[in-house]
Amino acid sequence: MTTRTALNQGIELLADAAVPDPRLTAEVLLCHALRRERIFLFSHPEHELNTVEWIHYGRYLHERLQGKPTQYITRTQEWYGRPFRVSPAVLIPRPETEHVVEHALEVARDARTVLDIGTGSGALAVTLALELGARAVATDLSHAALAVARQNATRLGARVDFVQADLAAGLATRFDLIVSNPPYIPAAEIPTLQREVREHEPRLALLGGDEGTEPYRRIIPQAEQLLRPGGWLIFEIGYRGEAAVRAAFEAGLWSEITTGRDLAGWPRVLRGRLTP
Ligand SMILES: C[S@@+](CC[C@H](N)C(=O)[O-])C[C@H]1O[C@@H](n2cnc3c(N)ncnc32)[C@H](O)[C@@H]1O
C-alpha cells in the first residue's frame, strides 16, 4: 500500500461517513502514522507503508470514524503559533480564544503578573507568559488538565505556576491581568452539541451551570480581590452570554467595560478594568 493509495482510501472512508474536511483529516492522520511532515505525502506518493505505519493509520481512521476529534488522536493543536499538547482531559483550544490574547496585548502590554482561571491545556497562560514576558499563575479544578498544562509550559519554556483550585479560591497574590475562558455551555444545550464535543471533550470544561454564566458571576467578585487597581479582567464569552456577563461587571467595581467580536461577528470577548 503506497502513501497515495492510503490517502485516497482514507479520504473515501471519511467522506462516506460525512466527517468534515475528509482530505485534510486523512492527510493529518496519515502524517501522524508515518511520523512525517505533510510535504512527505506529496514528495513520496509511492512510499510503501510498513506494517506498523499501516496499523497505526487504520487505528487512527477508526478512532476518527467513531467521533474522536483529530486533535485527541494526534495529541496536538497549534494555537497562537505554538504547538500545544492536548489529551481528552483538556478542551482543545479554539481559534476564537486567541482573541483573548489579542485583547490582552492591546490593553495590558505592561502586565508583569497574569492569572488564568480554568487553564485546560494552558494555552492562555503559556501564551501570555511568553508574549508579555510575564510570570503567570494558572488554575484548574482538574488535576489531569493541570498535568497537561504543566507539560506545555515546560516544553514551550513559559514561567507558569499551576494551582489546583475552584476558580481562583484560595489565591492571595495580586495580579496585573486576569484572563479566563470558563465553561459556558448552559446545561440544556449540552445534548445539542456536536458529537465530537459532547462525547469526547471534558464535561467540566463545557458545563457553565443552568444559564451558562455561573462561573463568570463567581469570578468577577474574586477578581475584585485579586487584581491590582487599574488591572484588567478579560473573558471569553459564549454567543448568548454578553448581557448577563456585562450586567455582572456593571454591578461591581468595573469601568471601561468593552465587548470584542470574533471573525464571524459574534460577541466573543468581554473585558473590564478594575476602577483605579
Ligand atoms: C472552556 S475550558 C477552557 C480551557 C482553556 N483555558 C482554553 O481556553 O482552551 C474551561 C476550563 O475550566 C476548568 N474548570 C471548570 N470548572 C472549574 C472550576 N470550578 N475551577 C477551576 N477550573 C474549572 C475546566 O477543567 C477546563 O479546563
Ligand as a Chemical Component Dictionary entry (heavy atoms), coordinates in Angstrom:
data_LIG
# 
_chem_comp.id                   LIG 
_chem_comp.type                 NON-POLYMER 
_chem_comp.pdbx_formal_charge   0 
_chem_comp.three_letter_code    LIG 
# 
loop_
_chem_comp_atom.comp_id 
_chem_comp_atom.atom_id 
_chem_comp_atom.alt_atom_id 
_chem_comp_atom.type_symbol 
_chem_comp_atom.charge 
_chem_comp_atom.model_Cartn_x 
_chem_comp_atom.model_Cartn_y 
_chem_comp_atom.model_Cartn_z 
_chem_comp_atom.pdbx_ordinal 
LIG C1  C1  C 0  -13.696 26.100 28.476 1  
LIG S1  S1  S 1  -12.328 25.273 29.227 2  
LIG C2  C2  C 0  -11.032 26.417 28.804 3  
LIG C3  C3  C 0  -9.675  25.820 28.804 4  
LIG C4  C4  C 0  -8.595  26.782 28.289 5  
LIG N1  N1  N 0  -8.494  27.962 29.120 6  
LIG C5  C5  C 0  -8.864  27.184 26.861 7  
LIG O1  O1  O 0  -9.259  28.332 26.643 8  
LIG O2  O2  O -1 -8.674  26.356 25.944 9  
LIG C6  C6  C 0  -12.643 25.590 30.941 10 
LIG C7  C7  C 0  -11.633 25.002 31.918 11 
LIG O3  O3  O 0  -12.063 25.349 33.236 12 
LIG C8  C8  C 0  -11.885 24.249 34.100 13 
LIG N2  N2  N 0  -12.855 24.377 35.190 14 
LIG C9  C9  C 0  -14.174 24.110 35.189 15 
LIG N3  N3  N 0  -14.734 24.405 36.387 16 
LIG C10 C10 C 0  -13.719 24.878 37.158 17 
LIG C11 C11 C 0  -13.650 25.355 38.495 18 
LIG N4  N4  N 0  -14.736 25.421 39.281 19 
LIG N5  N5  N 0  -12.449 25.763 38.948 20 
LIG C12 C12 C 0  -11.352 25.725 38.179 21 
LIG N6  N6  N 0  -11.362 25.283 36.905 22 
LIG C13 C13 C 0  -12.526 24.872 36.397 23 
LIG C14 C14 C 0  -12.085 23.031 33.233 24 
LIG O4  O4  O 0  -11.451 21.901 33.782 25 
LIG C15 C15 C 0  -11.478 23.493 31.912 26 
LIG O5  O5  O 0  -10.119 23.156 31.852 27 
# 
loop_
_chem_comp_bond.comp_id 
_chem_comp_bond.atom_id_1 
_chem_comp_bond.atom_id_2 
_chem_comp_bond.value_order 
_chem_comp_bond.pdbx_ordinal 
LIG C1  S1  SING 1  
LIG S1  C2  SING 2  
LIG S1  C6  SING 3  
LIG C2  C3  SING 4  
LIG C3  C4  SING 5  
LIG C4  N1  SING 6  
LIG C4  C5  SING 7  
LIG C5  O1  DOUB 8  
LIG C5  O2  SING 9  
LIG C6  C7  SING 10 
LIG C7  O3  SING 11 
LIG C7  C15 SING 12 
LIG O3  C8  SING 13 
LIG C8  N2  SING 14 
LIG C8  C14 SING 15 
LIG N2  C9  SING 16 
LIG N2  C13 SING 17 
LIG C9  N3  DOUB 18 
LIG N3  C10 SING 19 
LIG C10 C11 SING 20 
LIG C10 C13 DOUB 21 
LIG C11 N4  SING 22 
LIG C11 N5  DOUB 23 
LIG N5  C12 SING 24 
LIG C12 N6  DOUB 25 
LIG N6  C13 SING 26 
LIG C14 O4  SING 27 
LIG C14 C15 SING 28 
LIG C15 O5  SING 29 
# 
